[in-house]
Amino acid sequence: MKYTINYDKSDEICIICVKGEFHRPDDSLKIQKLVFDYHKEKGYSRFLTDMGKAKIISGDKDVFLIGSVPFDTNEKNKKTLHKVALVYSSTNSNEMFLENVSTNRGYNLKVFTKIDKAIEWFKKNG
């Protein structure tokens, strides 16, 4: 997995572009930790991970594991302190299962196939 990080000041979104082979759950946990670290160190609260150029290597069990409560869950409210949009070139049942498991466990995450729709979601939902 290779990735780049940019911060869009106008929309206040940290954009992580992932390329190459992306192995779940290991690479997913690395991205979760990166999001946690950037939230903690820089105060960023909105993250868009562009997976459009990544080759996802995964199984159903891997999706369930990465949907676990992430690093920075607020224990009192069982909610994360940031929002995450995952943008894929196309989605399948694994991505929708990931969104479902994650949101049910308190992770503010939504899956998209278009970056502009993800940015619209951030703007609409604070």
The first five atom37 places (N, CA, C, CB, O) and aatype in JSON, in Angstrom:
{
  "aatype": [12, 11, 18, 16, 9, 2, 18, 3, 11, 15, 3, 6, 9, 4, 9, 9, 4, 19, 11, 7, 6, 13, 8, 1, 14, 3, 3, 15, 10, 11, 9, 5, 11, 10, 19, 13, 3, 18, 8, 11, 6, 11, 7, 18, 15, 1, 13, 10, 16, 3, 12, 7, 11, 0, 11, 9, 9, 15, 7, 3, 11, 3, 19, 13, 10, 9, 7, 15, 19, 14, 13, 3, 16, 2, 6, 11, 2, 11, 11, 16, 10, 8, 11, 19, 0, 10, 19, 18, 15, 15, 16, 2, 15, 2, 6, 12, 13, 10, 6, 2, 19, 15, 16, 2, 1, 7, 18, 2, 10, 11, 19, 13, 16, 11, 9, 3, 11, 0, 9, 6, 17, 13, 11, 11, 2, 7],
  "atom_mask": [
    [1, 1, 1, 1, 1],
    [1, 1, 1, 1, 1],
    [1, 1, 1, 1, 1],
    [1, 1, 1, 1, 1],
    [1, 1, 1, 1, 1],
    [1, 1, 1, 1, 1],
    [1, 1, 1, 1, 1],
    [1, 1, 1, 1, 1],
    [1, 1, 1, 1, 1],
    [1, 1, 1, 1, 1],
    [1, 1, 1, 1, 1],
    [1, 1, 1, 1, 1],
    [1, 1, 1, 1, 1],
    [1, 1, 1, 1, 1],
    [1, 1, 1, 1, 1],
    [1, 1, 1, 1, 1],
    [1, 1, 1, 1, 1],
    [1, 1, 1, 1, 1],
    [1, 1, 1, 1, 1],
    [1, 1, 1, 0, 1],
    [1, 1, 1, 1, 1],
    [1, 1, 1, 1, 1],
    [1, 1, 1, 1, 1],
    [1, 1, 1, 1, 1],
    [1, 1, 1, 1, 1],
    [1, 1, 1, 1, 1],
    [1, 1, 1, 1, 1],
    [1, 1, 1, 1, 1],
    [1, 1, 1, 1, 1],
    [1, 1, 1, 1, 1],
    [1, 1, 1, 1, 1],
    [1, 1, 1, 1, 1],
    [1, 1, 1, 1, 1],
    [1, 1, 1, 1, 1],
    [1, 1, 1, 1, 1],
    [1, 1, 1, 1, 1],
    [1, 1, 1, 1, 1],
    [1, 1, 1, 1, 1],
    [1, 1, 1, 1, 1],
    [1, 1, 1, 1, 1],
    [1, 1, 1, 1, 1],
    [1, 1, 1, 1, 1],
    [1, 1, 1, 0, 1],
    [1, 1, 1, 1, 1],
    [1, 1, 1, 1, 1],
    [1, 1, 1, 1, 1],
    [1, 1, 1, 1, 1],
    [1, 1, 1, 1, 1],
    [1, 1, 1, 1, 1],
    [1, 1, 1, 1, 1],
    [1, 1, 1, 1, 1],
    [1, 1, 1, 0, 1],
    [1, 1, 1, 1, 1],
    [1, 1, 1, 1, 1],
    [1, 1, 1, 1, 1],
    [1, 1, 1, 1, 1],
    [1, 1, 1, 1, 1],
    [1, 1, 1, 1, 1],
    [1, 1, 1, 0, 1],
    [1, 1, 1, 1, 1],
    [1, 1, 1, 1, 1],
    [1, 1, 1, 1, 1],
    [1, 1, 1, 1, 1],
    [1, 1, 1, 1, 1],
    [1, 1, 1, 1, 1],
    [1, 1, 1, 1, 1],
    [1, 1, 1, 0, 1],
    [1, 1, 1, 1, 1],
    [1, 1, 1, 1, 1],
    [1, 1, 1, 1, 1],
    [1, 1, 1, 1, 1],
    [1, 1, 1, 1, 1],
    [1, 1, 1, 1, 1],
    [1, 1, 1, 1, 1],
    [1, 1, 1, 1, 1],
    [1, 1, 1, 1, 1],
    [1, 1, 1, 1, 1],
    [1, 1, 1, 1, 1],
    [1, 1, 1, 1, 1],
    [1, 1, 1, 1, 1],
    [1, 1, 1, 1, 1],
    [1, 1, 1, 1, 1],
    [1, 1, 1, 1, 1],
    [1, 1, 1, 1, 1],
    [1, 1, 1, 1, 1],
    [1, 1, 1, 1, 1],
    [1, 1, 1, 1, 1],
    [1, 1, 1, 1, 1],
    [1, 1, 1, 1, 1],
    [1, 1, 1, 1, 1],
    [1, 1, 1, 1, 1],
    [1, 1, 1, 1, 1],
    [1, 1, 1, 1, 1],
    [1, 1, 1, 1, 1],
    [1, 1, 1, 1, 1],
    [1, 1, 1, 1, 1],
    [1, 1, 1, 1, 1],
    [1, 1, 1, 1, 1],
    [1, 1, 1, 1, 1],
    [1, 1, 1, 1, 1],
    [1, 1, 1, 1, 1],
    [1, 1, 1, 1, 1],
    [1, 1, 1, 1, 1],
    [1, 1, 1, 1, 1],
    [1, 1, 1, 1, 1],
    [1, 1, 1, 0, 1],
    [1, 1, 1, 1, 1],
    [1, 1, 1, 1, 1],
    [1, 1, 1, 1, 1],
    [1, 1, 1, 1, 1],
    [1, 1, 1, 1, 1],
    [1, 1, 1, 1, 1],
    [1, 1, 1, 1, 1],
    [1, 1, 1, 1, 1],
    [1, 1, 1, 1, 1],
    [1, 1, 1, 1, 1],
    [1, 1, 1, 1, 1],
    [1, 1, 1, 1, 1],
    [1, 1, 1, 1, 1],
    [1, 1, 1, 1, 1],
    [1, 1, 1, 1, 1],
    [1, 1, 1, 1, 1],
    [1, 1, 1, 1, 1],
    [1, 1, 1, 1, 1],
    [1, 1, 1, 1, 1],
    [1, 1, 1, 0, 1]
  ],
  "atom_positions": [
    [[0.85, -1.17, 0.0], [0.0, 0.0, 0.0], [0.89, 1.24, 0.0], [-0.96, 0.0, 1.22], [1.87, 1.32, 0.74]],
    [[0.52, 2.18, -0.84], [1.15, 3.5, -0.85], [0.04, 4.51, -0.67], [1.96, 3.75, -2.18], [-1.09, 4.31, -1.12]],
    [[0.36, 5.62, 0.0], [-0.67, 6.64, 0.18], [-0.04, 8.03, 0.26], [-1.49, 6.36, 1.43], [1.13, 8.19, 0.59]],
    [[-0.87, 9.02, -0.05], [-0.5, 10.43, 0.11], [-1.56, 11.09, 0.96], [-0.34, 11.16, -1.28], [-2.71, 10.64, 0.99]],
    [[-1.17, 12.15, 1.64], [-2.09, 12.87, 2.5], [-2.06, 14.35, 2.14], [-1.74, 12.67, 4.0], [-0.99, 14.95, 2.02]],
    [[-3.24, 14.92, 1.96], [-3.38, 16.36, 1.73], [-4.51, 16.87, 2.59], [-3.65, 16.67, 0.22], [-5.46, 16.15, 2.89]],
    [[-4.41, 18.14, 3.0], [-5.48, 18.74, 3.79], [-6.11, 19.85, 2.97], [-4.95, 19.28, 5.13], [-5.44, 20.81, 2.59]],
    [[-7.4, 19.72, 2.72], [-8.17, 20.72, 1.99], [-8.68, 21.73, 3.01], [-9.34, 20.06, 1.18], [-9.65, 21.47, 3.72]],
    [[-8.02, 22.89, 3.07], [-8.38, 23.9, 4.06], [-9.77, 24.48, 3.85], [-7.38, 25.02, 4.05], [-10.47, 24.77, 4.82]],
    [[-10.18, 24.64, 2.6], [-11.48, 25.26, 2.34], [-12.63, 24.38, 2.83], [-11.64, 25.53, 0.84], [-13.61, 24.9, 3.37]],
    [[-12.54, 23.08, 2.67], [-13.59, 22.16, 3.13], [-13.24, 21.5, 4.46], [-13.84, 21.09, 2.09], [-14.06, 20.78, 5.03]],
    [[-12.04, 21.75, 4.97], [-11.56, 21.18, 6.23], [-11.66, 19.65, 6.22], [-12.36, 21.75, 7.41], [-12.22, 19.03, 7.13]],
    [[-11.09, 19.06, 5.16], [-11.1, 17.61, 5.01], [-9.68, 17.12, 4.77], [-12.04, 17.18, 3.87], [-8.98, 17.63, 3.89]],
    [[-9.26, 16.14, 5.53], [-7.98, 15.49, 5.31], [-8.23, 14.37, 4.3], [-7.35, 14.94, 6.67], [-9.03, 13.47, 4.54]],
    [[-7.53, 14.45, 3.17], [-7.74, 13.49, 2.09], [-6.55, 12.53, 2.01], [-7.94, 14.22, 0.74], [-5.4, 12.95, 1.83]],
    [[-6.84, 11.26, 2.14], [-5.83, 10.21, 2.07], [-6.08, 9.43, 0.77], [-5.88, 9.25, 3.35], [-7.13, 8.81, 0.61]],
    [[-5.13, 9.48, -0.15], [-5.25, 8.76, -1.42], [-4.42, 7.49, -1.34], [-4.8, 9.64, -2.63], [-3.21, 7.54, -1.15]],
    [[-5.07, 6.35, -1.5], [-4.42, 5.05, -1.38], [-4.25, 4.45, -2.78], [-5.23, 4.09, -0.45], [-5.17, 4.49, -3.61]],
    [[-3.06, 3.89, -3.03], [-2.77, 3.23, -4.3], [-2.1, 1.89, -4.03], [-1.87, 4.12, -5.2], [-1.58, 1.64, -2.94]],
    [[-2.13, 1.02, -5.03], [-1.47, -0.28, -4.92], [-2.34, -1.3, -4.21], [0.0, 0.0, 0.0], [-3.55, -1.11, -4.05]],
    [[-1.72, -2.38, -3.79], [-2.44, -3.44, -3.1], [-2.76, -3.01, -1.68], [-1.63, -4.75, -3.1], [-1.89, -2.54, -0.94]],
    [[-4.02, -3.16, -1.3], [-4.5, -2.8, 0.02], [-5.02, -4.06, 0.68], [-5.6, -1.68, -0.06], [-6.08, -4.57, 0.31]],
    [[-4.26, -4.57, 1.66], [-4.59, -5.83, 2.32], [-5.38, -5.55, 3.6], [-3.31, -6.63, 2.65], [-4.9, -4.92, 4.54]],
    [[-6.62, -6.05, 3.59], [-7.43, -5.96, 4.81], [-7.14, -7.19, 5.66], [-8.95, -5.84, 4.49], [-6.98, -8.27, 5.09]],
    [[-7.07, -7.11, 6.96], [-7.33, -5.94, 7.78], [-6.09, -5.1, 8.09], [-7.96, -6.37, 9.04], [-6.23, -4.0, 8.62]],
    [[-4.89, -5.6, 7.78], [-3.66, -4.92, 8.2], [-3.57, -3.47, 7.72], [-2.45, -5.68, 7.7], [-3.33, -2.58, 8.53]],
    [[-3.78, -3.23, 6.43], [-3.67, -1.86, 5.92], [-4.81, -0.98, 6.43], [-3.67, -1.88, 4.39], [-4.62, 0.22, 6.63]],
    [[-5.97, -1.57, 6.64], [-7.1, -0.81, 7.19], [-6.77, -0.3, 8.59], [-8.38, -1.67, 7.23], [-7.08, 0.84, 8.94]],
    [[-6.14, -1.15, 9.39], [-5.76, -0.74, 10.74], [-4.7, 0.35, 10.71], [-5.26, -1.95, 11.54], [-4.68, 1.23, 11.56]],
    [[-3.8, 0.29, 9.72], [-2.79, 1.35, 9.57], [-3.46, 2.69, 9.24], [-1.77, 0.98, 8.46], [-3.08, 3.72, 9.78]],
    [[-4.45, 2.66, 8.36], [-5.17, 3.89, 8.01], [-5.96, 4.4, 9.2], [-6.11, 3.65, 6.8], [-6.0, 5.61, 9.44]],
    [[-6.6, 3.5, 9.96], [-7.31, 3.93, 11.17], [-6.36, 4.61, 12.15], [-8.0, 2.73, 11.85], [-6.71, 5.64, 12.74]],
    [[-5.19, 4.05, 12.33], [-4.21, 4.66, 13.24], [-3.76, 6.01, 12.72], [-3.0, 3.73, 13.44], [-3.6, 6.95, 13.49]],
    [[-3.55, 6.11, 11.42], [-3.17, 7.38, 10.81], [-4.25, 8.44, 11.07], [-2.94, 7.22, 9.3], [-3.93, 9.57, 11.43]],
    [[-5.5, 8.07, 10.88], [-6.62, 8.99, 11.14], [-6.61, 9.41, 12.61], [-7.98, 8.34, 10.78], [-6.76, 10.59, 12.92]],
    [[-6.45, 8.45, 13.5], [-6.39, 8.76, 14.94], [-5.26, 9.73, 15.25], [-6.23, 7.47, 15.75], [-5.46, 10.71, 15.97]],
    [[-4.08, 9.46, 14.72], [-2.91, 10.31, 14.99], [-3.11, 11.73, 14.46], [-1.65, 9.7, 14.36], [-2.79, 12.7, 15.14]],
    [[-3.64, 11.85, 13.25], [-3.89, 13.18, 12.68], [-4.97, 13.92, 13.45], [-4.28, 13.06, 11.2], [-4.9, 15.14, 13.63]],
    [[-5.97, 13.19, 13.91], [-7.01, 13.83, 14.72], [-6.4, 14.35, 16.03], [-8.16, 12.82, 15.03], [-6.66, 15.48, 16.43]],
    [[-5.62, 13.53, 16.65], [-5.02, 13.88, 17.94], [-3.98, 15.0, 17.81], [-4.37, 12.65, 18.57], [-3.97, 15.93, 18.61]],
    [[-3.1, 14.91, 16.8], [-2.0, 15.87, 16.66], [-2.39, 17.17, 15.97], [-0.89, 15.23, 15.88], [-1.9, 18.24, 16.34]],
    [[-3.28, 17.1, 14.97], [-3.6, 18.28, 14.17], [-5.02, 18.78, 14.37], [-3.38, 17.97, 12.73], [-5.37, 19.86, 13.9]],
    [[-5.83, 18.0, 15.06], [-7.21, 18.41, 15.32], [-8.16, 18.18, 14.15], [0.0, 0.0, 0.0], [-9.3, 18.65, 14.19]],
    [[-7.72, 17.47, 13.12], [-8.6, 17.2, 11.99], [-9.75, 16.3, 12.44], [-7.82, 16.53, 10.82], [-9.56, 15.4, 13.26]],
    [[-10.94, 16.55, 11.92], [-12.08, 15.73, 12.32], [-12.82, 15.11, 11.14], [-13.03, 16.56, 13.12], [-13.72, 14.29, 11.33]],
    [[-12.43, 15.5, 9.91], [-13.08, 14.92, 8.72], [-12.01, 14.33, 7.81], [-13.93, 16.0, 7.96], [-11.05, 14.99, 7.43]],
    [[-12.21, 13.05, 7.48], [-11.23, 12.3, 6.69], [-11.9, 11.63, 5.52], [-10.51, 11.26, 7.56], [-12.91, 10.94, 5.67]],
    [[-11.34, 11.83, 4.34], [-11.81, 11.17, 3.13], [-10.69, 10.27, 2.65], [-12.23, 12.21, 2.02], [-9.59, 10.74, 2.33]],
    [[-10.95, 8.98, 2.61], [-9.96, 8.04, 2.12], [-10.38, 7.6, 0.72], [-9.81, 6.82, 3.08], [-11.39, 6.92, 0.55]],
    [[-9.59, 8.0, -0.26], [-9.86, 7.69, -1.66], [-9.18, 6.36, -2.0], [-9.35, 8.83, -2.6], [-7.96, 6.27, -2.11]],
    [[-10.02, 5.33, -2.15], [-9.53, 3.98, -2.45], [-9.7, 3.63, -3.92], [-10.25, 2.95, -1.59], [-9.55, 2.47, -4.3]],
    [[-10.01, 4.62, -4.75], [-10.32, 4.39, -6.15], [-9.2, 3.75, -6.96], [0.0, 0.0, 0.0], [-9.47, 3.07, -7.95]],
    [[-7.95, 3.96, -6.56], [-6.82, 3.39, -7.29], [-6.15, 2.25, -6.53], [-5.8, 4.48, -7.59], [-5.04, 1.83, -6.87]],
    [[-6.83, 1.77, -5.51], [-6.28, 0.67, -4.71], [-6.9, -0.65, -5.16], [-6.53, 0.9, -3.2], [-8.05, -0.71, -5.58]],
    [[-6.11, -1.71, -5.06], [-6.61, -3.06, -5.31], [-6.86, -3.68, -3.94], [-5.59, -3.92, -6.17], [-5.93, -3.99, -3.2]],
    [[-8.14, -3.85, -3.61], [-8.53, -4.34, -2.29], [-8.4, -5.85, -2.25], [-9.96, -3.9, -1.94], [-8.98, -6.56, -3.08]],
    [[-7.66, -6.34, -1.28], [-7.49, -7.78, -1.07], [-8.09, -8.09, 0.29], [-5.97, -8.24, -1.17], [-7.55, -7.68, 1.33]],
    [[-9.22, -8.82, 0.28], [-9.99, -8.95, 1.51], [-10.93, -10.14, 1.45], [-10.78, -7.69, 1.77], [-11.18, -10.74, 0.4]],
    [[-11.44, -10.47, 2.64], [-12.49, -11.48, 2.77], [-13.54, -10.96, 3.74], [0.0, 0.0, 0.0], [-13.36, -9.9, 4.35]],
    [[-14.63, -11.7, 3.9], [-15.71, -11.26, 4.8], [-15.24, -11.08, 6.23], [-16.84, -12.26, 4.77], [-15.6, -10.1, 6.88]],
    [[-14.43, -12.0, 6.72], [-13.95, -11.91, 8.1], [-13.09, -10.66, 8.28], [-13.13, -13.17, 8.47], [-13.17, -10.01, 9.32]],
    [[-12.28, -10.32, 7.28], [-11.44, -9.12, 7.34], [-12.29, -7.86, 7.47], [-10.55, -9.02, 6.11], [-11.95, -6.95, 8.23]],
    [[-13.38, -7.8, 6.73], [-14.29, -6.65, 6.78], [-14.88, -6.52, 8.16], [-15.41, -6.79, 5.73], [-14.96, -5.41, 8.69]],
    [[-15.29, -7.62, 8.77], [-15.85, -7.58, 10.12], [-14.82, -7.08, 11.12], [-16.36, -8.97, 10.53], [-15.15, -6.28, 12.0]],
    [[-13.57, -7.53, 11.0], [-12.51, -7.11, 11.92], [-12.23, -5.62, 11.83], [-11.24, -7.89, 11.63], [-12.06, -4.97, 12.86]],
    [[-12.18, -5.06, 10.61], [-11.84, -3.65, 10.49], [-13.01, -2.74, 10.84], [-11.38, -3.34, 9.09], [-12.82, -1.54, 11.03]],
    [[-14.21, -3.31, 10.92], [-15.36, -2.53, 11.36], [-15.45, -2.4, 12.87], [0.0, 0.0, 0.0], [-16.39, -1.8, 13.39]],
    [[-14.47, -2.97, 13.57], [-14.46, -2.87, 15.03], [-14.28, -1.42, 15.45], [-13.33, -3.74, 15.62], [-13.85, -0.58, 14.67]],
    [[-14.62, -1.16, 16.69], [-14.51, 0.2, 17.21], [-13.07, 0.67, 17.07], [-14.97, 0.27, 18.69], [-12.15, -0.01, 17.52]],
    [[-12.86, 1.82, 16.45], [-11.5, 2.31, 16.19], [-10.79, 2.84, 17.43], [-11.55, 3.39, 15.15], [-11.33, 2.85, 18.53]],
    [[-9.57, 3.28, 17.19], [-8.67, 3.72, 18.26], [-9.23, 4.83, 19.14], [-7.39, 4.19, 17.65], [-9.03, 4.8, 20.35]],
    [[-9.93, 5.79, 18.57], [-10.28, 6.99, 19.35], [-11.74, 7.05, 19.75], [-9.94, 8.2, 18.57], [-12.31, 8.15, 19.8]],
    [[-12.35, 5.94, 20.02], [-13.75, 5.95, 20.44], [-13.87, 6.64, 21.79], [-14.31, 4.51, 20.51], [-13.13, 6.35, 22.73]],
    [[-14.83, 7.54, 21.86], [-15.15, 8.19, 23.11], [-15.9, 7.16, 23.95], [-16.0, 9.5, 22.89], [-17.05, 6.83, 23.65]],
    [[-15.28, 6.65, 24.99], [-15.86, 5.56, 25.79], [-17.2, 5.95, 26.4], [-14.9, 5.15, 26.9], [-18.09, 5.11, 26.52]],
    [[-17.35, 7.21, 26.77], [-18.6, 7.64, 27.4], [-19.77, 7.56, 26.43], [-18.45, 9.08, 27.93], [-20.85, 7.08, 26.79]],
    [[-19.57, 8.02, 25.2], [-20.65, 8.06, 24.22], [-20.59, 6.95, 23.19], [-20.64, 9.36, 23.52], [-21.51, 6.8, 22.39]],
    [[-19.52, 6.16, 23.19], [-19.31, 5.1, 22.21], [-19.39, 5.64, 20.78], [-20.35, 3.98, 22.41], [-19.93, 4.98, 19.89]],
    [[-18.87, 6.82, 20.58], [-18.83, 7.44, 19.26], [-17.4, 7.87, 18.96], [-19.81, 8.65, 19.16], [-16.65, 8.21, 19.88]],
    [[-17.04, 7.86, 17.69], [-15.73, 8.39, 17.32], [-15.8, 9.9, 17.31], [-15.28, 7.84, 15.94], [-16.87, 10.5, 17.23]],
    [[-14.64, 10.5, 17.39], [-14.56, 11.96, 17.45], [-14.32, 12.57, 16.09], [-13.45, 12.37, 18.4], [-14.01, 13.76, 15.99]],
    [[-14.44, 11.79, 15.04], [-14.25, 12.29, 13.68], [-15.17, 11.52, 12.72], [-12.76, 12.16, 13.25], [-15.75, 10.5, 13.07]],
    [[-15.27, 12.05, 11.49], [-16.06, 11.41, 10.44], [-15.13, 10.9, 9.36], [-17.1, 12.39, 9.85], [-14.12, 11.53, 9.04]],
    [[-15.5, 9.76, 8.78], [-14.68, 9.16, 7.74], [-15.56, 8.79, 6.55], [-13.93, 7.93, 8.26], [-16.59, 8.13, 6.7]],
    [[-15.14, 9.23, 5.36], [-15.77, 8.8, 4.12], [-14.77, 7.93, 3.38], [-16.21, 10.03, 3.24], [-13.61, 8.32, 3.2]],
    [[-15.21, 6.76, 2.96], [-14.38, 5.87, 2.16], [-14.94, 5.9, 0.74], [-14.36, 4.41, 2.74], [-16.11, 5.61, 0.52]],
    [[-14.08, 6.23, -0.22], [-14.53, 6.33, -1.6], [-13.85, 5.24, -2.42], [-14.21, 7.74, -2.19], [-12.62, 5.18, -2.5]],
    [[-14.66, 4.38, -3.01], [-14.19, 3.28, -3.84], [-14.6, 3.53, -5.29], [-14.76, 1.92, -3.33], [-15.55, 4.27, -5.55]],
    [[-13.91, 2.92, -6.23], [-14.29, 3.04, -7.64], [-15.64, 2.36, -7.88], [-13.21, 2.42, -8.56], [-16.41, 2.79, -8.74]],
    [[-15.93, 1.33, -7.13], [-17.24, 0.67, -7.12], [-17.37, -0.02, -5.77], [-17.39, -0.38, -8.33], [-16.38, -0.28, -5.09]],
    [[-18.59, -0.31, -5.39], [-18.8, -0.98, -4.11], [-19.41, -2.36, -4.33], [-19.7, -0.13, -3.17], [-20.02, -2.64, -5.36]],
    [[-19.21, -3.2, -3.33], [-19.84, -4.51, -3.34], [-20.37, -4.78, -1.93], [-18.83, -5.63, -3.79], [-20.37, -3.88, -1.09]],
    [[-20.8, -5.97, -1.69], [-21.39, -6.28, -0.38], [-20.38, -6.1, 0.76], [-21.93, -7.71, -0.37], [-20.77, -5.8, 1.88]],
    [[-19.08, -6.3, 0.49], [-18.07, -6.11, 1.54], [-18.03, -4.67, 2.03], [-16.69, -6.52, 1.03], [-17.99, -4.42, 3.24]],
    [[-18.04, -3.71, 1.1], [-17.98, -2.3, 1.51], [-19.25, -1.9, 2.26], [-17.79, -1.39, 0.27], [-19.17, -1.16, 3.24]],
    [[-20.4, -2.37, 1.81], [-21.64, -2.02, 2.49], [-21.71, -2.69, 3.87], [-22.86, -2.44, 1.63], [-22.23, -2.11, 4.82]],
    [[-21.17, -3.9, 3.97], [-21.1, -4.59, 5.26], [-20.16, -3.82, 6.2], [-20.6, -6.05, 5.07], [-20.46, -3.68, 7.39]],
    [[-19.05, -3.34, 5.67], [-18.11, -2.55, 6.46], [-18.8, -1.31, 7.03], [-16.89, -2.13, 5.61], [-18.68, -1.02, 8.21]],
    [[-19.54, -0.59, 6.18], [-20.26, 0.6, 6.66], [-21.26, 0.23, 7.75], [-21.0, 1.28, 5.49], [-21.35, 0.91, 8.77]],
    [[-22.0, -0.84, 7.55], [-23.0, -1.27, 8.51], [-22.38, -1.66, 9.85], [-23.8, -2.44, 7.95], [-22.83, -1.2, 10.9]],
    [[-21.35, -2.49, 9.81], [-20.69, -2.93, 11.05], [-20.08, -1.72, 11.77], [-19.59, -3.99, 10.74], [-20.22, -1.58, 12.99]],
    [[-19.4, -0.87, 11.03], [-18.73, 0.29, 11.62], [-19.71, 1.23, 12.3], [-17.95, 1.04, 10.56], [-19.49, 1.64, 13.44]],
    [[-20.79, 1.59, 11.61], [-21.74, 2.53, 12.2], [-22.46, 1.91, 13.39], [-22.77, 2.98, 11.15], [-22.76, 2.6, 14.36]],
    [[-22.72, 0.61, 13.33], [-23.36, -0.06, 14.47], [-22.44, -0.1, 15.69], [-23.77, -1.46, 14.09], [-22.91, -0.25, 16.82]],
    [[-21.14, 0.03, 15.46], [-20.19, 0.01, 16.57], [-19.71, 1.4, 16.97], [-19.0, -0.84, 16.2], [-18.79, 1.54, 17.76]],
    [[-20.34, 2.44, 16.42], [-20.04, 3.8, 16.87], [-19.07, 4.57, 16.01], [0.0, 0.0, 0.0], [-18.68, 5.68, 16.37]],
    [[-18.67, 4.02, 14.88], [-17.73, 4.69, 13.99], [-18.54, 5.5, 12.98], [-16.79, 3.67, 13.28], [-19.4, 4.94, 12.3]],
    [[-18.28, 6.79, 12.88], [-19.01, 7.67, 11.98], [-18.4, 7.55, 10.58], [-18.97, 9.15, 12.48], [-17.57, 8.37, 10.18]],
    [[-18.82, 6.53, 9.84], [-18.22, 6.18, 8.56], [-19.3, 5.96, 7.52], [-17.34, 4.92, 8.7], [-20.37, 5.41, 7.81]],
    [[-19.01, 6.41, 6.3], [-19.93, 6.21, 5.18], [-19.13, 5.87, 3.94], [-20.82, 7.46, 4.95], [-18.04, 6.4, 3.73]],
    [[-19.68, 4.98, 3.11], [-19.03, 4.51, 1.89], [-19.65, 5.21, 0.69], [-19.16, 2.98, 1.76], [-20.87, 5.38, 0.6]],
    [[-18.79, 5.61, -0.24], [-19.22, 6.3, -1.46], [-18.5, 5.74, -2.68], [-18.98, 7.82, -1.34], [-17.49, 5.04, -2.56]],
    [[-19.04, 6.08, -3.86], [-18.35, 5.77, -5.11], [-17.94, 7.05, -5.84], [-19.24, 4.91, -6.02], [-17.27, 6.99, -6.88]],
    [[-18.33, 8.2, -5.32], [-17.98, 9.49, -5.92], [-17.46, 10.44, -4.84], [-19.21, 10.12, -6.65], [-18.08, 10.61, -3.79]],
    [[-16.32, 11.05, -5.11], [-15.7, 11.97, -4.13], [-16.61, 13.16, -3.86], [-14.33, 12.45, -4.64], [-16.73, 13.59, -2.71]],
    [[-17.24, 13.71, -4.89], [-18.09, 14.88, -4.68], [-19.27, 14.56, -3.76], [-18.6, 15.41, -6.02], [-19.71, 15.43, -3.01]],
    [[-19.78, 13.35, -3.81], [-20.87, 12.94, -2.91], [-20.37, 12.84, -1.46], [-21.48, 11.59, -3.36], [-21.09, 13.18, -0.52]],
    [[-19.14, 12.39, -1.3], [-18.54, 12.31, 0.04], [-18.36, 13.71, 0.62], [-17.19, 11.56, 0.0], [-18.66, 13.94, 1.79]],
    [[-17.86, 14.63, -0.18], [-17.66, 16.01, 0.28], [-19.0, 16.65, 0.62], [-16.93, 16.85, -0.79], [-19.11, 17.38, 1.6]],
    [[-20.01, 16.38, -0.18], [-21.36, 16.88, 0.08], [-21.88, 16.35, 1.43], [-22.32, 16.46, -1.06], [-22.51, 17.08, 2.2]],
    [[-21.6, 15.07, 1.71], [-22.01, 14.46, 2.99], [-21.35, 15.19, 4.17], [-21.63, 12.95, 3.02], [-22.0, 15.48, 5.17]],
    [[-20.05, 15.49, 4.04], [-19.36, 16.22, 5.1], [-20.02, 17.57, 5.33], [-17.87, 16.4, 4.76], [-20.28, 17.95, 6.47]],
    [[-20.28, 18.29, 4.26], [-20.87, 19.63, 4.37], [-22.27, 19.58, 4.97], [-20.92, 20.3, 3.01], [-22.63, 20.44, 5.77]],
    [[-23.03, 18.6, 4.57], [-24.42, 18.48, 5.04], [-24.49, 18.08, 6.51], [-25.18, 17.46, 4.2], [-25.41, 18.49, 7.22]],
    [[-23.53, 17.3, 6.95], [-23.57, 16.74, 8.3], [-22.53, 17.34, 9.24], [-23.38, 15.26, 8.24], [-22.08, 16.68, 10.17]],
    [[-22.16, 18.57, 9.0], [-21.24, 19.27, 9.89], [-19.9, 18.67, 9.92], [0.0, 0.0, 0.0], [-19.02, 19.15, 10.64]]
  ]
}
